[in-house]
Amino acid sequence: MSRCRPLLPPIKLLLPTLSAVLLAGCVMGPNFTGPDAKTPAAWHDPVVVQSDGARLATDADPDPAWWLAFNDPILSSLIERATRGNPDVQIAVLRIAAARANERAAAAAGMPKLTGDAVYTRADLGQGFVGGASGGGALDALTKPNNIFLGALDASWELDLFGKVRRSEESARAATDAAVGNRDDALVSLEAEVAQTYAQLRAAQASRDTAQADLETEQQVVALTRERASQGLVTDLDVENALTSLGTTEAALAQYDREITAGMNGLAVLIGEAPGTLDAELAATAPIPPVPPSVPIGLPSGLAHRRPDIRVAEADLHRQTAELGIATAQFYPDISLTGVLALDGTRPRQLTQWADKFYAFGPSVSVPIFQGGQLRANLKLAKTEQAEAAVAYRKTVLNALQDVDNALAAYRTELRRHEALDRTVAAQTAALELARNQYTNGVSTFIDVLTAENSLAQQHQQLIDSTLSLTTDVVNLYKALGGGWQSQGGTS
């Protein structure tokens, strides 16, 4: 008769084996390695040096505190206040705190657990429990109400032999990294929005000042035209044309006033204050922040570290890789050590008597035998989500490269437009002076003056718009490069 071989090794062999596996730290699933961003060696848009504009330099990385290069103390103060008081940034910071709490909870799953229990029970077994017998003595004691006091300590420890807990902790850490990246991304977007809103406010103030100067000139022209009409030197049509131009300028003033109010209110909300808070501080007209003389942009190779959205995509890929390890570990047994130590009795003082103790301890093993295909489905889902996260990472890098090249192209082309508008405004200013002199001397009609005024007003406004575009193009470039979070305490 053959002897059956045991399915499990002897305990003296099993314990060293379990200890070795535990110390070796067996972890299921692939280990995460940072992805290759595959950035080109140089920017696609040609980086050129403009004589009248800022130099774009690739030999230095962007300044984290890029707004200081505009040399505008009010702008710097607004950005500093916004990073402290903006609600979106505060929400992002709270999400980091929540992610770190979840990380600690995931780590705690691999630690031993100890709980204490205290139980009081009053029990009446009843005669039916003892077969309806009676007769006094110990049998009567069983049918009388009894007090039961119990004090116990329960201990359990899941042995993370296959790394499910460690992969869960890794996933939680990656989620924290993503939350930090989202906070940094919120900082970058906020700083750029403050700078753009501030530049738009200053542009609206400059447009209003120009329109106010035009209004005063046109009021003088209306008075002069009426005087000449009374002398029969011009017709009433010239007077009406002058009044039309005056009314158009007055309407433009109202529009600029609205834009100024909207800009001040927008900046107040961005720094976390109520609308109207900054009115007194920003009421005085100031120039649009000029572009700095040099704009360092670095090389594409540094983009993956500077752009928070790329770091968020990498953290998401890391998390999905850890989730794949969790799904793999689900196929392996869960092994736990459990134990209980208790004291009980019918009187409270018996809880202090060591003789009334009882205990139980030993390992428990839970082996997945049949789950209806759920484990395989979970594993396939985890693999799919990891592949999706890898594609999303690549897409984020490509979008970042596109953002930078588009910003470079916009800045480069706007510089040429700005130079052309400078020349046009100078020429149109001279043309208006000639038209007014000729009209005063009776050589030309008022239509010539009106045409020259309208043309100059349009060119002035286009020049202001171009100056605003140059500044916002630089801001957009810095935003695309991902700078700004480092100087505000951001971490990678």
C-alpha positions as CSV (number, residue, x, y, z in Angstrom):
1,M,0.0,0.0,0.0
2,S,1.5,3.3,-1.1
3,R,1.8,6.2,1.3
4,C,0.3,9.6,0.3
5,R,2.8,12.4,0.3
6,P,1.7,15.5,2.3
7,L,0.5,18.5,0.3
8,L,2.3,20.9,2.7
9,P,5.9,20.6,3.9
10,P,6.6,19.9,7.6
11,I,6.1,23.0,9.8
12,K,9.8,23.1,10.6
13,L,10.5,23.6,6.8
14,L,7.5,25.9,6.2
15,L,8.4,28.6,8.7
16,P,11.9,29.3,7.4
17,T,10.5,29.4,3.9
18,L,7.8,31.9,4.8
19,S,10.4,34.0,6.7
20,A,12.6,34.0,3.7
21,V,9.8,35.0,1.3
22,L,8.7,37.8,3.7
23,L,12.3,39.2,4.1
24,A,12.9,38.9,0.3
25,G,9.9,41.3,-0.3
26,C,8.3,39.5,-3.2
27,V,6.2,42.0,-5.1
28,M,4.0,41.0,-8.0
29,G,3.7,43.1,-11.2
30,P,6.2,45.2,-13.1
31,N,8.4,47.8,-11.3
32,F,7.9,51.3,-12.6
33,T,10.6,53.2,-14.5
34,G,10.2,56.8,-15.6
35,P,9.1,57.0,-19.2
36,D,11.3,58.6,-21.9
37,A,9.8,61.9,-22.9
38,K,11.4,61.6,-26.4
39,T,11.8,65.4,-26.8
40,P,13.7,66.8,-29.9
41,A,17.1,68.4,-29.5
42,A,15.8,71.8,-30.5
43,W,12.6,73.8,-30.8
44,H,10.8,73.5,-34.2
45,D,10.2,77.2,-34.5
46,P,13.3,79.1,-35.5
47,V,14.6,81.1,-32.5
48,V,15.8,84.4,-33.8
49,V,17.2,87.6,-32.3
50,Q,15.1,90.7,-32.9
51,S,16.9,94.1,-32.8
52,D,13.9,95.8,-31.2
53,G,12.5,93.0,-29.2
54,A,13.6,90.5,-26.5
55,R,16.3,88.0,-27.2
56,L,15.2,84.4,-27.0
57,A,18.0,82.5,-25.5
58,T,18.4,78.7,-25.4
59,D,21.6,78.7,-23.4
60,A,19.7,79.2,-20.1
61,D,16.6,77.7,-18.5
62,P,13.5,79.9,-17.9
63,D,13.6,81.9,-14.6
64,P,11.1,80.3,-12.2
65,A,10.1,83.8,-11.0
66,W,9.6,85.0,-14.6
67,W,7.3,87.9,-13.7
68,L,10.1,89.7,-12.0
69,A,11.7,90.3,-15.5
70,F,8.8,92.7,-16.3
71,N,10.1,95.0,-13.6
72,D,6.6,95.9,-12.4
73,P,6.3,95.9,-8.6
74,I,2.5,95.9,-8.7
75,L,2.4,92.9,-10.9
76,S,4.9,91.0,-8.7
77,S,2.8,91.9,-5.6
78,L,-0.4,90.7,-7.2
79,I,1.1,87.3,-8.2
80,E,2.5,86.9,-4.7
81,R,-0.9,87.6,-3.1
82,A,-2.7,85.4,-5.6
83,T,-0.5,82.3,-4.8
84,R,-1.5,82.8,-1.2
85,G,-5.1,83.6,-1.5
86,N,-6.5,82.1,-4.7
87,P,-9.3,79.6,-3.9
88,D,-8.2,77.2,-6.7
89,V,-4.7,76.9,-5.3
90,Q,-6.1,76.4,-1.8
91,I,-8.3,73.6,-3.1
92,A,-5.3,72.0,-4.8
93,V,-3.3,72.2,-1.5
94,L,-6.1,70.5,0.4
95,R,-6.2,67.7,-2.2
96,I,-2.5,67.1,-1.5
97,A,-3.3,66.8,2.2
98,A,-6.1,64.3,1.4
99,A,-3.8,62.3,-0.9
100,R,-1.1,62.1,1.8
101,A,-3.7,60.9,4.3
102,N,-4.7,58.2,1.9
103,E,-1.1,57.3,1.5
104,R,-0.7,56.8,5.2
105,A,-3.8,54.7,5.3
106,A,-2.5,52.5,2.5
107,A,0.8,52.0,4.4
108,A,-1.1,51.2,7.6
109,A,-2.7,48.2,5.9
110,G,0.6,46.3,6.1
111,M,1.1,46.9,9.9
112,P,0.0,44.7,12.7
113,K,-3.4,45.6,14.2
114,L,-4.4,45.3,17.8
115,T,-7.9,45.9,19.1
116,G,-9.4,45.8,22.6
117,D,-12.8,44.5,23.5
118,A,-14.8,44.8,26.7
119,V,-18.1,42.9,26.9
120,Y,-20.8,42.6,29.6
121,T,-23.6,40.1,29.1
122,R,-26.5,39.1,31.4
123,A,-27.8,35.7,30.2
124,D,-30.8,33.7,31.3
125,L,-30.6,30.2,29.7
126,G,-34.1,29.1,30.7
127,Q,-35.2,25.7,31.7
128,G,-35.7,24.6,28.1
129,F,-32.0,24.9,27.5
130,V,-31.3,22.2,30.2
131,G,-34.2,20.0,29.2
132,G,-36.7,21.4,31.7
133,A,-34.9,19.7,34.5
134,S,-34.9,21.0,38.0
135,G,-33.5,19.8,41.3
136,G,-31.4,22.6,42.8
137,G,-27.6,22.8,43.0
138,A,-25.6,23.4,40.0
139,L,-28.5,22.7,37.7
140,D,-30.5,25.5,39.3
141,A,-27.6,27.9,38.9
142,L,-27.7,27.2,35.1
143,T,-31.3,28.4,34.9
144,K,-30.8,31.6,36.8
145,P,-29.7,34.9,35.2
146,N,-25.9,35.2,35.1
147,N,-23.5,38.1,34.5
148,I,-20.6,37.5,32.1
149,F,-17.7,39.9,31.9
150,L,-15.1,39.7,29.2
151,G,-12.0,41.7,28.4
152,A,-10.0,40.7,25.3
153,L,-7.2,41.8,23.0
154,D,-7.4,40.8,19.3
155,A,-4.3,40.9,17.1
156,S,-3.9,40.4,13.4
157,W,-1.2,40.9,10.8
158,E,-1.5,40.4,7.1
159,L,1.8,39.1,5.8
160,D,2.3,41.0,2.6
161,L,4.1,38.1,1.0
162,F,3.2,39.0,-2.6
163,G,3.3,42.8,-2.4
164,K,-0.4,43.7,-2.6
165,V,-0.1,46.1,0.3
166,R,3.2,47.5,-0.9
167,R,1.8,48.0,-4.4
168,S,-1.2,49.8,-2.8
169,E,1.1,52.1,-0.9
170,E,3.1,52.7,-4.1
171,S,-0.2,53.6,-5.9
172,A,-1.1,56.0,-3.1
173,R,2.3,57.7,-3.3
174,A,1.9,58.1,-7.1
175,A,-1.5,59.7,-6.5
176,T,0.1,62.1,-4.0
177,D,2.7,63.0,-6.7
178,A,-0.2,63.7,-9.1
179,A,-1.9,65.9,-6.6
180,V,1.3,67.9,-6.1
181,G,1.7,68.2,-9.9
182,N,-1.9,69.5,-10.1
183,R,-1.2,72.1,-7.5
184,D,1.9,73.2,-9.4
185,D,-0.1,73.3,-12.6
186,A,-2.7,75.5,-10.8
187,L,0.1,77.8,-9.8
188,V,1.5,78.1,-13.3
189,S,-2.0,78.8,-14.8
190,L,-2.8,81.3,-12.0
191,E,0.4,83.3,-12.4
192,A,-0.1,83.5,-16.1
193,E,-3.7,84.6,-15.7
194,V,-2.8,87.3,-13.2
195,A,-0.1,88.7,-15.6
196,Q,-2.5,88.6,-18.6
197,T,-5.4,90.2,-16.7
198,Y,-3.0,92.9,-15.4
199,A,-1.6,93.6,-18.9
200,Q,-5.2,93.8,-20.3
201,L,-6.1,96.3,-17.5
202,R,-3.1,98.5,-18.4
203,A,-4.0,98.2,-22.1
204,A,-7.6,99.4,-21.4
205,Q,-6.2,102.3,-19.3
206,A,-3.8,103.2,-22.2
207,S,-6.7,103.0,-24.7
208,R,-8.9,105.2,-22.5
209,D,-6.1,107.8,-22.1
210,T,-5.6,107.9,-25.9
211,A,-9.4,108.2,-26.4
212,Q,-9.6,111.0,-23.8
213,A,-6.9,112.9,-25.6
214,D,-8.7,112.4,-28.9
215,L,-11.9,113.5,-27.3
216,E,-10.4,116.8,-26.1
217,T,-9.0,117.4,-29.6
218,E,-12.3,116.6,-31.2
219,Q,-14.1,119.0,-28.9
220,Q,-11.8,121.7,-30.1
221,V,-12.4,120.7,-33.7
222,V,-16.2,120.8,-33.1
223,A,-15.9,124.3,-31.7
224,L,-13.7,125.5,-34.5
225,T,-16.0,123.9,-37.2
226,R,-19.1,125.6,-35.7
227,E,-17.2,129.0,-35.7
228,R,-16.2,128.5,-39.3
229,A,-19.8,127.5,-40.3
230,S,-21.2,130.6,-38.7
231,Q,-18.8,132.6,-40.9
232,G,-19.9,130.7,-44.0
233,L,-16.5,129.1,-44.5
234,V,-17.8,125.5,-44.1
235,T,-21.1,123.8,-44.4
236,D,-23.3,122.3,-41.7
237,L,-22.2,118.8,-43.0
238,D,-18.7,119.5,-41.6
239,V,-20.2,120.3,-38.2
240,E,-22.3,117.1,-38.2
241,N,-19.2,115.0,-39.2
242,A,-17.2,116.6,-36.4
243,L,-20.0,115.7,-33.9
244,T,-20.2,112.2,-35.2
245,S,-16.5,111.7,-34.6
246,L,-16.9,113.1,-31.1
247,G,-19.8,110.8,-30.3
248,T,-17.8,107.7,-31.5
249,T,-14.9,108.6,-29.2
250,E,-17.3,109.2,-26.2
251,A,-18.8,105.7,-26.9
252,A,-15.3,104.2,-26.9
253,L,-14.5,105.8,-23.5
254,A,-17.5,104.0,-22.0
255,Q,-16.3,100.7,-23.4
256,Y,-12.8,101.2,-21.9
257,D,-14.3,102.1,-18.6
258,R,-16.1,98.8,-18.6
259,E,-13.0,96.9,-19.4
260,I,-11.0,98.7,-16.7
261,T,-13.7,97.8,-14.1
262,A,-13.7,94.2,-15.3
263,G,-9.9,94.0,-15.1
264,M,-9.8,95.3,-11.6
265,N,-12.6,93.0,-10.4
266,G,-10.9,90.0,-12.1
267,L,-7.6,90.7,-10.4
268,A,-9.3,91.0,-7.0
269,V,-11.0,87.7,-7.4
270,L,-7.8,86.0,-8.5
271,I,-6.0,87.1,-5.3
272,G,-9.0,85.8,-3.3
273,E,-10.6,89.2,-2.5
274,A,-14.0,90.7,-3.2
275,P,-14.5,92.9,-6.3
276,G,-13.5,96.5,-5.7
277,T,-10.7,95.7,-3.3
278,L,-8.0,96.7,-5.7
279,D,-9.7,99.8,-7.2
280,A,-7.7,102.4,-5.3
281,E,-4.4,100.5,-5.9
282,L,-4.9,100.1,-9.6
283,A,-6.8,103.3,-10.5
284,A,-3.7,105.2,-11.6
285,T,-2.7,104.6,-15.2
286,A,0.5,102.6,-15.7
287,P,2.1,101.3,-18.9
288,I,1.7,97.8,-20.1
289,P,4.5,95.7,-18.7
290,P,7.2,95.8,-21.4
291,V,8.8,92.5,-22.6
292,P,12.1,91.9,-20.9
293,P,15.3,92.4,-22.9
294,S,16.1,88.6,-22.7
295,V,13.8,85.6,-22.5
296,P,15.6,82.4,-21.6
297,I,13.7,79.4,-22.9
298,G,16.1,76.5,-22.5
299,L,15.9,73.3,-24.5
300,P,13.1,70.8,-25.0
301,S,14.9,68.2,-22.9
302,G,14.0,70.2,-19.7
303,L,10.3,70.4,-20.5
304,A,9.4,67.1,-18.8
305,H,10.6,68.3,-15.5
306,R,9.3,71.9,-15.7
307,R,5.8,71.2,-17.0
308,P,3.6,70.1,-14.1
309,D,1.0,68.5,-16.5
310,I,3.8,66.2,-17.8
311,R,4.7,65.2,-14.2
312,V,1.0,64.6,-13.5
313,A,0.8,62.3,-16.5
314,E,3.9,60.4,-15.3
315,A,2.5,60.0,-11.8
316,D,-0.7,58.6,-13.4
317,L,1.3,56.1,-15.3
318,H,3.2,55.2,-12.1
319,R,-0.1,54.7,-10.3
320,Q,-1.6,52.5,-13.0
321,T,1.6,50.4,-13.1
322,A,1.2,49.9,-9.3
323,E,-2.5,49.0,-9.8
324,L,-1.3,46.3,-12.3
325,G,0.8,44.8,-9.5
326,I,-2.2,44.8,-7.2
327,A,-4.3,43.0,-9.8
328,T,-1.6,40.4,-10.2
329,A,-1.2,39.9,-6.5
330,Q,-4.9,39.1,-6.2
331,F,-4.2,35.6,-7.8
332,Y,-2.0,34.7,-4.8
333,P,-3.0,33.6,-1.3
334,D,-3.6,36.1,1.6
335,I,-1.8,34.9,4.7
336,S,-2.5,36.4,8.1
337,L,-1.4,35.8,11.7
338,T,-4.3,36.2,14.2
339,G,-4.5,35.8,17.9
340,V,-6.7,36.6,20.8
341,L,-6.0,36.9,24.6
342,A,-9.0,37.3,26.9
343,L,-10.1,37.2,30.6
344,D,-13.6,36.4,31.5
345,G,-15.7,35.7,34.5
346,T,-19.1,36.2,36.2
347,R,-17.7,38.9,38.4
348,P,-15.6,42.0,37.4
349,R,-12.8,41.1,39.8
350,Q,-12.2,37.9,37.9
351,L,-10.9,40.0,35.0
352,T,-7.8,40.6,37.1
353,Q,-7.1,36.9,37.7
354,W,-4.6,35.4,35.3
355,A,-6.0,32.0,35.9
356,D,-9.2,32.9,34.1
357,K,-7.4,33.7,30.9
358,F,-7.9,32.0,27.5
359,Y,-6.1,32.5,24.3
360,A,-6.0,31.4,20.7
361,F,-3.6,32.1,17.9
362,G,-2.5,30.8,14.5
363,P,-2.1,31.6,10.8
364,S,-5.0,31.9,8.4
365,V,-4.7,31.4,4.6
366,S,-7.3,32.6,2.1
367,V,-6.7,31.1,-1.4
368,P,-8.7,32.3,-4.5
369,I,-10.1,29.2,-6.1
370,F,-13.0,30.3,-8.2
371,Q,-14.0,33.9,-8.8
372,G,-16.0,33.6,-11.9
373,G,-13.4,35.2,-14.1
374,Q,-13.3,38.4,-12.0
375,L,-9.6,38.3,-11.2
376,R,-8.6,37.8,-14.9
377,A,-11.0,40.6,-15.9
378,N,-9.4,42.9,-13.3
379,L,-5.9,42.1,-14.5
380,K,-6.9,42.8,-18.1
381,L,-8.5,46.1,-17.1
382,A,-5.4,47.1,-15.2
383,K,-3.2,46.3,-18.2
384,T,-5.5,48.3,-20.5
385,E,-5.5,51.3,-18.1
386,Q,-1.7,51.2,-17.8
387,A,-1.4,51.2,-21.6
388,E,-3.9,54.1,-21.8
389,A,-1.8,56.1,-19.2
390,A,1.3,55.5,-21.3
391,V,-0.4,56.9,-24.4
392,A,-1.8,59.8,-22.4
393,Y,1.7,60.6,-21.2
394,R,3.0,60.8,-24.8
395,K,0.1,62.9,-25.8
396,T,0.8,65.4,-22.9
397,V,4.4,65.7,-24.0
398,L,3.4,66.4,-27.6
399,N,0.9,69.0,-26.5
400,A,3.5,70.7,-24.4
401,L,6.0,70.9,-27.4
402,Q,3.2,72.3,-29.5
403,D,2.4,74.9,-26.9
404,V,5.9,76.1,-26.8
405,D,6.4,76.2,-30.5
406,N,3.1,78.0,-31.0
407,A,4.1,80.6,-28.4
408,L,7.5,81.1,-30.0
409,A,5.9,81.7,-33.4
410,A,3.3,84.1,-32.0
411,Y,5.9,86.1,-30.3
412,R,8.3,86.2,-33.2
413,T,5.5,87.3,-35.7
414,E,4.0,89.9,-33.3
415,L,7.4,91.5,-33.0
416,R,7.4,92.2,-36.7
417,R,3.9,93.5,-36.6
418,H,4.7,95.8,-33.7
419,E,7.7,97.4,-35.5
420,A,5.5,98.0,-38.6
421,L,2.8,99.6,-36.5
422,D,5.3,101.9,-34.8
423,R,6.3,103.2,-38.3
424,T,2.7,103.5,-39.3
425,V,1.6,105.6,-36.3
426,A,4.6,108.0,-36.8
427,A,3.6,108.5,-40.4
428,Q,-0.1,108.9,-39.6
429,T,0.6,111.4,-36.9
430,A,2.4,113.6,-39.4
431,A,-0.4,113.1,-41.9
432,L,-3.0,114.3,-39.4
433,E,-1.0,117.4,-38.6
434,L,-0.8,118.3,-42.3
435,A,-4.5,117.8,-42.7
436,R,-5.4,120.0,-39.8
437,N,-3.0,122.8,-41.0
438,Q,-4.5,122.6,-44.5
439,Y,-8.1,122.7,-43.1
440,T,-7.3,125.7,-40.9
441,N,-5.8,127.5,-43.9
442,G,-8.9,126.6,-46.0
443,V,-6.9,124.4,-48.4
444,S,-8.7,121.1,-47.7
445,T,-12.1,120.0,-46.4
446,F,-12.9,118.7,-43.0
447,I,-13.4,115.2,-44.5
448,D,-9.6,115.1,-44.9
449,V,-9.1,115.9,-41.2
450,L,-11.8,113.4,-40.1
451,T,-10.2,110.7,-42.2
452,A,-6.8,111.3,-40.9
453,E,-8.1,111.4,-37.3
454,N,-10.0,108.1,-37.7
455,S,-7.0,106.5,-39.3
456,L,-4.6,107.6,-36.5
457,A,-7.1,106.5,-33.8
458,Q,-7.2,103.1,-35.4
459,Q,-3.5,102.8,-35.7
460,H,-3.0,103.9,-32.1
461,Q,-5.4,101.3,-30.9
462,Q,-3.7,98.6,-33.0
463,L,-0.3,99.6,-31.6
464,I,-1.7,99.3,-28.0
465,D,-3.2,95.9,-28.9
466,S,0.1,94.8,-30.4
467,T,2.0,95.9,-27.3
468,L,-0.5,93.9,-25.2
469,S,-0.1,90.9,-27.5
470,L,3.7,91.0,-27.1
471,T,3.4,91.0,-23.3
472,T,0.8,88.2,-23.3
473,D,2.8,86.2,-25.8
474,V,5.8,86.3,-23.5
475,V,3.5,85.3,-20.6
476,N,2.1,82.4,-22.7
477,L,5.6,81.4,-23.6
478,Y,6.6,81.2,-19.9
479,K,3.4,79.3,-19.1
480,A,4.1,76.8,-22.0
481,L,7.6,76.3,-20.6
482,G,6.1,75.4,-17.2
483,G,7.9,78.0,-15.0
484,G,6.5,79.5,-11.9
485,W,5.7,76.7,-9.5
486,Q,9.3,76.3,-8.3
487,S,9.5,79.8,-6.7
488,Q,6.2,79.2,-4.8
489,G,7.3,76.2,-2.8
490,G,6.2,73.7,-5.4
491,T,7.9,70.3,-5.4
492,S,8.4,67.7,-8.1
